[in-house]
């Protein structure tokens, strides 16, 4: 990309018709009517009279146009914690330890497999006494934004900065700029569900050396400055208490032996406990009937915790209608982190039935609403894919995306929402040598990538490689799974 910037006057409309603020510069910049070309990986600042170009090789070049340095000030109010979960009844020892860590202003990683209740624990900590005592509030940042898209490193850094500071004009920050401001603050920072490399997650704590930082991660991070807490299964008493709360059953001398046996079969895994309990509650199953079903299930995994999740999912699955099973498989097979409910609702012809199916799946916790898109718990995704006709579902999904983009290719919000699914389906189609679909999806996405500044660097880079990939008939370097996560 080549832009011309007059040294005495900058007209942002000539640079980008959509954004009046910052634009991304990847290849070259020519400044001034005589032309001063800047090419390659250049770090540092370039001053053109009173206009400043900030370049950072790690995150792509960033251009901020302003007549003077942006006015940056701490926000008048501090961020408050998210709403606490209803019916949180367990993790007594972990809550006590984490309260001590927050009060001491330390950094910690909560590590454990999907299904151990890491997110629920962090929400509870965010509303604790130690958290509310932090002078600069509580920042609870999830790795998925309000549209169900996964945040990248630069997105996370920018959002952390914007939570505590406001600037005029808006300041685009990288790690070093953000650290200058954030290192003086003392909030509790909770990073939940970040899908970032381990080294990037470790660096996040360095942004807040005076604050407390809690990071939820499936990766075991190695750091000399961050403590690691391994989150395992629940103590049996807490598992039973959680089961009773979610199933709406009574705990007494008569029910205790059955509850104890069920929790043992579910390996005291929080996700398994909640999934089975909700299935019992929503389907009015007796404890005896639920126990019989769970006992009859032969899990595929030999690992105890995974077997517990498999048993709970099988119990819930046994109560679903055929349409509900189709909805669940379609959501699980989508390569992106979430799906538009409209995609699921194309399957049946009866609007009442489709609405009931979605409501039931949400009530059972098998699908989660995300304003208004739907996603499936990572701990259940692979199970929901088992037995589904993947080729048939993905062929239908490709046709759906192509049809929708014929009407909405200039709807940037829709394109952002479906970016992960689009890239993932391009990858799948290429691996199956469905070149017509690859071209159709790529062309449908072209207006968004070429005309909108909101297109991510990762997505733009991937789409640019499609012609070379097609000519070589080799799509292996595209990394569709990773692209769907970055999108």
C-alpha positions as CSV (number, residue, x, y, z in Angstrom):
1,X,0.0,0.0,0.0
2,X,1.3,3.5,-0.8
3,X,-0.1,6.7,0.6
4,X,0.8,10.3,-0.1
5,X,0.8,12.7,2.9
6,X,1.3,16.4,2.3
7,X,3.7,17.9,4.8
8,X,1.7,20.9,5.5
9,X,-1.8,19.4,5.5
10,X,-3.2,15.9,6.0
11,X,-6.6,15.1,4.6
12,X,-7.6,11.8,6.2
13,X,-10.4,11.4,3.6
14,X,-7.7,11.0,0.9
15,X,-6.1,8.2,2.9
16,X,-9.0,6.2,4.0
17,X,-12.7,6.8,3.1
18,X,-14.0,4.8,6.0
19,X,-11.8,5.7,9.0
20,X,-11.1,9.2,10.0
21,X,-8.5,8.1,12.5
22,X,-5.8,5.5,12.2
23,X,-5.1,3.4,9.1
24,X,-2.8,0.4,8.8
25,X,0.3,0.7,6.6
26,X,2.0,-2.6,5.6
27,X,4.1,-2.0,2.5
28,X,5.3,1.6,2.1
29,X,4.5,5.2,2.8
30,X,5.4,8.2,0.7
31,X,5.4,11.5,2.7
32,X,5.3,15.0,1.2
33,X,4.8,16.1,-2.4
34,X,8.4,15.4,-3.2
35,X,8.0,11.9,-1.8
36,X,9.9,10.4,1.1
37,X,9.4,6.6,0.8
38,X,9.5,4.4,3.9
39,X,9.7,0.7,3.2
40,X,10.3,-2.5,5.0
41,X,10.2,-3.2,8.8
42,X,10.9,0.3,10.2
43,X,10.5,0.8,14.0
44,X,10.3,4.1,15.7
45,X,8.7,7.4,14.8
46,X,8.7,9.4,11.6
47,X,8.0,13.2,11.9
48,X,6.5,15.1,9.0
49,X,6.3,18.7,10.2
50,X,3.6,18.4,12.8
51,X,2.3,15.0,11.7
52,X,3.5,11.9,13.3
53,X,3.7,8.3,11.9
54,X,4.2,5.6,14.5
55,X,5.7,2.3,13.2
56,X,5.8,-1.0,15.0
57,X,7.0,-4.1,13.3
58,X,5.4,-6.5,15.8
59,X,1.8,-5.4,15.2
60,X,2.1,-3.7,11.7
61,X,2.6,-0.1,11.1
62,X,0.2,2.3,12.7
63,X,-0.4,5.8,11.5
64,X,-1.9,8.4,14.0
65,X,-2.8,11.7,12.4
66,X,-3.0,14.7,14.8
67,X,-1.7,18.2,15.1
68,X,-0.3,17.7,18.6
69,X,0.2,14.8,20.9
70,X,-3.1,13.2,21.9
71,X,-4.6,14.3,25.2
72,X,-4.5,11.2,27.4
73,X,-6.1,11.2,30.8
74,X,-7.2,8.6,33.4
75,X,-10.9,8.0,33.2
76,X,-13.0,9.7,35.9
77,X,-14.6,6.4,36.9
78,X,-12.9,3.0,37.5
79,X,-14.2,-0.2,35.8
80,X,-16.4,-2.4,37.9
81,X,-16.5,-6.2,38.0
82,X,-18.9,-8.3,36.0
83,X,-22.1,-9.6,37.5
84,X,-21.4,-12.6,39.8
85,X,-22.7,-16.0,38.9
86,X,-25.8,-17.2,40.7
87,X,-25.6,-20.3,42.8
88,X,-21.7,-20.4,43.0
89,X,-21.2,-22.9,45.8
90,X,-17.7,-24.4,45.6
91,X,-13.9,-23.8,45.4
92,X,-13.6,-22.6,49.0
93,X,-9.8,-23.2,49.3
94,X,-9.1,-21.6,45.9
95,X,-11.2,-18.6,46.6
96,X,-9.3,-18.0,49.9
97,X,-5.9,-18.3,48.2
98,X,-6.8,-16.0,45.3
99,X,-8.2,-13.4,47.6
100,X,-4.7,-13.3,49.2
101,X,-3.0,-13.0,45.8
102,X,-5.2,-10.1,44.8
103,X,-4.7,-8.3,48.1
104,X,-0.9,-8.7,47.7
105,X,-1.0,-7.4,44.1
106,X,0.6,-10.6,42.6
107,X,0.1,-12.3,39.3
108,X,-1.1,-15.8,38.9
109,X,-2.2,-18.2,36.1
110,X,-5.2,-20.4,36.7
111,X,-4.4,-23.6,34.7
112,X,-6.6,-26.6,34.0
113,X,-8.4,-28.6,31.3
114,X,-11.7,-27.3,29.8
115,X,-14.5,-28.0,32.2
116,X,-12.8,-27.3,35.5
117,X,-14.8,-24.1,36.1
118,X,-11.9,-21.6,35.7
119,X,-14.1,-18.9,34.3
120,X,-16.7,-19.3,37.0
121,X,-14.0,-19.1,39.7
122,X,-12.6,-15.9,38.2
123,X,-16.1,-14.2,38.1
124,X,-16.5,-15.0,41.8
125,X,-13.0,-13.6,42.6
126,X,-13.9,-10.4,40.6
127,X,-16.7,-9.7,43.1
128,X,-14.7,-10.5,46.3
129,X,-13.7,-8.1,49.0
130,X,-10.1,-8.0,47.9
131,X,-11.1,-7.2,44.3
132,X,-13.4,-4.3,45.3
133,X,-10.6,-2.8,47.4
134,X,-8.3,-2.3,44.4
135,X,-7.9,1.5,43.9
136,X,-8.3,1.4,40.1
137,X,-11.2,-1.1,39.9
138,X,-11.6,-4.5,38.3
139,X,-10.9,-5.1,34.6
140,X,-12.5,-8.4,33.5
141,X,-11.5,-9.0,29.9
142,X,-12.6,-12.1,28.0
143,X,-10.8,-13.4,25.0
144,X,-14.0,-13.3,22.9
145,X,-15.6,-10.0,22.1
146,X,-19.2,-9.1,22.1
147,X,-19.6,-10.4,18.6
148,X,-18.1,-13.8,19.4
149,X,-14.7,-13.1,17.7
150,X,-11.4,-14.0,19.3
151,X,-9.2,-11.1,20.3
152,X,-5.6,-10.9,19.2
153,X,-2.6,-9.6,21.2
154,X,-3.0,-6.0,19.9
155,X,-6.8,-6.1,20.6
156,X,-6.2,-7.1,24.2
157,X,-3.6,-4.4,24.8
158,X,-5.8,-1.7,23.3
159,X,-8.8,-2.7,25.4
160,X,-6.8,-2.8,28.6
161,X,-5.6,0.7,27.9
162,X,-9.0,2.0,26.9
163,X,-10.5,0.6,30.1
164,X,-8.4,3.0,32.2
165,X,-7.6,5.9,29.9
166,X,-9.3,8.1,27.4
167,X,-7.6,10.0,24.7
168,X,-8.4,12.7,22.2
169,X,-7.9,11.9,19.4
170,X,-8.1,8.2,20.1
171,X,-4.6,6.8,20.7
172,X,-3.6,3.5,19.1
173,X,-1.2,1.8,21.5
174,X,1.2,-1.1,21.3
175,X,2.8,-2.9,24.3
176,X,5.4,-0.3,25.0
177,X,3.1,2.7,24.8
178,X,0.4,1.0,26.9
179,X,3.0,-0.1,29.5
180,X,4.0,3.5,30.1
181,X,0.6,4.4,31.3
182,X,-0.7,1.1,32.8
183,X,2.4,0.4,34.9
184,X,1.3,3.2,37.3
185,X,-2.1,1.7,37.8
186,X,-3.3,-0.7,40.5
187,X,-6.4,-2.6,39.3
188,X,-7.3,-6.2,39.4
189,X,-6.9,-7.5,35.9
190,X,-8.6,-10.7,35.0
191,X,-7.9,-12.2,31.6
192,X,-10.4,-15.0,30.8
193,X,-10.2,-17.3,27.8
194,X,-7.4,-15.6,25.9
195,X,-6.3,-17.7,22.9
196,X,-2.8,-16.2,22.7
197,X,0.7,-17.8,22.6
198,X,2.1,-18.6,26.0
199,X,4.8,-15.9,25.8
200,X,2.2,-13.2,25.0
201,X,0.0,-14.2,27.9
202,X,3.0,-14.0,30.3
203,X,3.8,-10.5,29.1
204,X,0.3,-9.3,30.0
205,X,1.3,-9.3,33.6
206,X,4.2,-6.9,32.9
207,X,1.7,-4.3,31.8
208,X,0.5,-4.0,35.5
209,X,3.5,-4.5,37.8
210,X,1.7,-2.7,40.6
211,X,-1.7,-4.4,40.1
212,X,-3.0,-7.9,40.6
213,X,-3.3,-10.0,37.4
214,X,-5.2,-13.3,37.1
215,X,-4.9,-15.2,33.8
216,X,-7.1,-18.2,32.9
217,X,-5.3,-20.5,30.5
218,X,-5.3,-24.0,29.1
219,X,-1.6,-23.6,28.6
220,X,1.0,-24.2,31.3
221,X,2.9,-20.9,31.3
222,X,6.5,-20.8,32.5
223,X,7.4,-17.5,34.1
224,X,9.5,-16.4,37.0
225,X,7.1,-13.6,37.9
226,X,3.8,-15.5,37.7
227,X,2.5,-18.1,40.1
228,X,0.6,-21.1,38.6
229,X,-2.4,-22.6,40.3
230,X,-3.5,-26.0,38.9
231,X,-7.3,-26.3,39.1
232,X,-8.4,-29.9,39.4
233,X,-11.6,-31.7,40.3
234,X,-13.9,-30.7,43.2
235,X,-13.8,-32.3,46.6
236,X,-16.8,-34.7,46.8
237,X,-18.7,-32.6,49.3
238,X,-18.5,-29.6,47.0
239,X,-19.4,-31.7,43.9
240,X,-22.5,-32.9,45.6
241,X,-23.4,-29.4,46.7
242,X,-23.0,-28.1,43.2
243,X,-25.1,-30.9,41.7
244,X,-27.9,-30.3,44.2
245,X,-27.9,-26.6,43.4
246,X,-28.1,-27.1,39.6
247,X,-30.5,-30.1,39.5
248,X,-32.9,-28.6,42.0
249,X,-33.0,-31.8,44.1
250,X,-33.0,-32.3,47.8
251,X,-30.0,-33.5,49.7
252,X,-30.9,-35.8,52.6
253,X,-30.0,-39.2,54.0
254,X,-32.1,-40.9,51.3
255,X,-30.6,-39.1,48.3
256,X,-27.0,-38.8,49.5
257,X,-25.8,-42.3,48.5
258,X,-27.2,-41.8,44.9
259,X,-25.7,-38.3,44.6
260,X,-22.4,-39.6,45.8
261,X,-22.4,-42.4,43.3
262,X,-23.4,-40.1,40.4
263,X,-20.6,-37.6,41.3
264,X,-18.1,-40.4,41.4
265,X,-19.1,-41.5,37.9
266,X,-18.7,-37.9,36.8
267,X,-15.3,-37.7,38.4
268,X,-16.3,-34.6,40.3
269,X,-15.6,-32.5,37.2
270,X,-17.6,-29.2,37.4
271,X,-18.6,-29.2,33.7
272,X,-19.8,-32.8,34.0
273,X,-21.6,-32.1,37.2
274,X,-23.4,-29.0,35.8
275,X,-24.3,-30.7,32.4
276,X,-25.8,-33.8,34.1
277,X,-27.6,-31.7,36.7
278,X,-29.2,-29.4,34.1
279,X,-30.3,-32.4,32.1
280,X,-32.0,-33.9,35.2
281,X,-33.7,-30.5,36.0
282,X,-34.9,-29.7,32.4
283,X,-36.2,-33.2,31.8
284,X,-37.6,-34.0,35.2
285,X,-35.5,-37.1,35.6
286,X,-35.4,-38.9,38.9
287,X,-32.0,-39.4,40.5
288,X,-32.5,-43.2,40.2
289,X,-33.2,-42.9,36.4
290,X,-30.3,-40.6,35.8
291,X,-28.0,-42.9,37.7
292,X,-29.1,-45.9,35.6
293,X,-28.4,-44.0,32.4
294,X,-25.0,-42.8,33.5
295,X,-24.0,-46.3,34.7
296,X,-24.9,-47.8,31.3
297,X,-22.7,-45.4,29.4
298,X,-19.3,-46.7,28.2
299,X,-17.0,-43.7,27.8
300,X,-14.4,-43.8,25.0
301,X,-11.7,-42.1,27.0
302,X,-9.7,-44.0,29.6
303,X,-8.8,-40.7,31.4
304,X,-11.1,-40.3,34.4
305,X,-11.9,-36.6,34.1
306,X,-12.6,-36.8,30.4
307,X,-14.8,-39.9,31.0
308,X,-16.8,-38.0,33.5
309,X,-17.6,-35.3,30.9
310,X,-18.4,-38.0,28.3
311,X,-20.9,-39.6,30.7
312,X,-22.6,-36.3,31.5
313,X,-22.9,-35.3,27.8
314,X,-24.3,-38.7,26.9
315,X,-27.0,-38.3,29.6
316,X,-27.9,-34.9,28.2
317,X,-27.8,-36.1,24.6
318,X,-30.2,-39.0,25.4
319,X,-32.9,-36.4,26.2
320,X,-32.6,-34.4,23.0
321,X,-34.9,-34.5,20.0
322,X,-33.5,-35.1,16.6
323,X,-33.7,-31.4,15.7
324,X,-31.9,-30.4,18.9
325,X,-29.1,-32.9,18.0
326,X,-28.8,-31.4,14.6
327,X,-28.6,-27.9,16.0
328,X,-25.9,-29.0,18.4
329,X,-23.8,-30.7,15.7
330,X,-24.2,-27.7,13.3
331,X,-22.9,-25.3,16.0
332,X,-20.0,-27.6,16.9
333,X,-18.9,-28.2,13.3
334,X,-18.7,-24.5,12.5
335,X,-14.9,-23.6,12.4
336,X,-15.5,-20.2,14.1
337,X,-16.0,-19.7,17.8
338,X,-19.8,-18.9,17.4
339,X,-22.6,-19.1,14.9
340,X,-25.6,-17.0,13.9
341,X,-28.8,-18.6,15.1
342,X,-30.2,-17.9,11.6
343,X,-27.9,-20.7,10.3
344,X,-29.5,-23.2,12.7
345,X,-33.0,-22.0,12.0
346,X,-32.7,-22.8,8.3
347,X,-33.0,-26.5,9.1
348,X,-36.7,-26.9,10.1
349,X,-39.7,-25.4,8.5
350,X,-41.6,-24.8,11.7
351,X,-40.6,-21.6,13.5
352,X,-42.2,-22.7,16.8
353,X,-40.2,-25.9,16.8
354,X,-36.9,-24.2,16.0
355,X,-37.4,-21.6,18.7
356,X,-38.2,-24.4,21.2
357,X,-35.1,-26.3,20.2
358,X,-32.8,-23.4,20.7
359,X,-34.4,-22.5,24.1
360,X,-34.0,-26.0,25.3
361,X,-30.4,-26.3,24.4
362,X,-29.6,-23.0,26.1
363,X,-31.6,-24.0,29.2
364,X,-29.5,-27.2,29.4
365,X,-26.3,-25.2,29.0
366,X,-25.4,-27.0,25.8
367,X,-25.5,-23.8,23.8
368,X,-24.6,-20.4,25.2
369,X,-26.0,-17.1,23.9
370,X,-23.4,-14.5,22.9
371,X,-25.3,-11.4,21.8
372,X,-27.1,-12.9,20.0
373,X,-24.8,-15.5,18.4
374,X,-24.5,-19.0,19.9
375,X,-21.5,-21.0,21.0
376,X,-20.8,-24.3,22.5
377,X,-18.6,-25.0,25.6
378,X,-15.1,-26.0,24.5
379,X,-15.2,-29.0,26.7
380,X,-18.2,-30.3,24.8
381,X,-17.4,-29.3,21.2
382,X,-15.6,-32.5,20.2
383,X,-18.3,-34.7,21.7
384,X,-21.0,-32.8,19.9
385,X,-19.2,-33.4,16.6
386,X,-19.1,-37.2,17.1
387,X,-21.5,-39.1,14.8
388,X,-22.5,-36.1,12.8
389,X,-22.3,-36.1,9.0
390,X,-19.5,-33.5,8.8
391,X,-19.4,-33.3,5.0
392,X,-23.1,-32.8,4.6
393,X,-23.2,-30.2,7.4
394,X,-20.3,-28.2,6.0
395,X,-21.6,-28.4,2.4
396,X,-24.8,-26.8,3.7
397,X,-22.8,-24.3,5.8
398,X,-20.8,-23.2,2.7
399,X,-24.0,-22.8,0.7
400,X,-25.5,-20.8,3.5
401,X,-22.5,-18.4,3.8
402,X,-22.4,-17.9,0.0
403,X,-26.1,-17.1,0.0
404,X,-25.9,-14.7,2.9
405,X,-22.8,-12.9,1.5
406,X,-24.6,-12.3,-1.8
407,X,-26.9,-10.1,0.2
408,X,-24.6,-8.8,3.0
409,X,-21.1,-8.6,1.5
410,X,-21.1,-4.8,2.3
411,X,-22.4,-5.3,5.8
412,X,-19.1,-4.9,7.7
413,X,-20.7,-6.0,11.0
414,X,-21.9,-9.2,9.5
415,X,-18.5,-9.8,7.8
416,X,-16.7,-9.4,11.1
417,X,-19.0,-11.7,12.8
418,X,-18.5,-14.5,10.2
419,X,-14.8,-13.9,9.6
420,X,-13.7,-17.0,11.5
421,X,-16.3,-19.2,9.9
422,X,-15.4,-17.9,6.4
423,X,-11.7,-18.5,6.8
424,X,-12.3,-21.9,8.3
425,X,-14.6,-23.0,5.5
426,X,-12.2,-21.7,2.9
427,X,-9.6,-24.0,4.5
428,X,-11.9,-26.9,4.6
429,X,-13.1,-26.5,1.0
430,X,-9.5,-26.3,-0.2
431,X,-8.4,-29.4,1.7
432,X,-11.3,-31.2,-0.1
433,X,-10.3,-29.6,-3.4
434,X,-13.6,-27.8,-3.7
435,X,-12.0,-24.9,-5.6
436,X,-15.2,-23.4,-6.8
437,X,-16.3,-22.9,-3.2
438,X,-12.8,-21.5,-2.3
439,X,-13.1,-18.9,-5.1
440,X,-16.7,-18.1,-4.3
441,X,-16.1,-17.5,-0.6
442,X,-12.9,-15.5,-1.3
443,X,-14.7,-13.3,-3.8
444,X,-17.6,-12.8,-1.4
445,X,-15.2,-11.6,1.3
446,X,-13.2,-9.4,-1.0
447,X,-15.2,-6.2,-0.5
448,X,-14.8,-6.4,3.3
449,X,-11.1,-7.0,3.1
450,X,-10.4,-4.4,0.4
451,X,-12.7,-1.6,1.5
452,X,-13.0,-1.9,5.3
453,X,-10.2,-0.9,7.7
454,X,-11.7,-3.3,10.2
455,X,-10.3,-6.4,8.3
456,X,-7.7,-8.0,10.5
457,X,-4.0,-8.3,9.4
458,X,-4.2,-12.1,9.7
459,X,-7.3,-12.4,7.6
460,X,-5.9,-10.1,4.9
461,X,-2.7,-12.0,4.7
462,X,-4.5,-15.3,4.4
463,X,-6.8,-14.2,1.6
464,X,-3.9,-12.7,-0.3
465,X,-2.3,-16.1,-0.3
466,X,-5.3,-17.9,-1.9
467,X,-4.2,-17.3,-5.6
468,X,-0.7,-18.8,-4.9
469,X,-2.3,-21.6,-3.0
470,X,-4.7,-22.5,-5.8
471,X,-1.9,-22.4,-8.4
472,X,0.1,-24.9,-6.3
473,X,-2.9,-27.0,-5.3
474,X,-1.6,-27.0,-1.8
475,X,-3.5,-25.4,1.1
476,X,-1.6,-26.8,4.0
477,X,0.2,-23.5,4.8
478,X,-3.1,-21.6,5.3
479,X,-3.7,-23.0,8.8
480,X,-7.4,-22.5,8.8
481,X,-7.9,-23.6,12.4
482,X,-5.4,-21.0,13.6
483,X,-6.9,-18.4,11.3
484,X,-10.4,-19.0,12.7
485,X,-9.0,-18.5,16.2
486,X,-7.2,-15.3,15.2
487,X,-10.2,-13.9,13.4
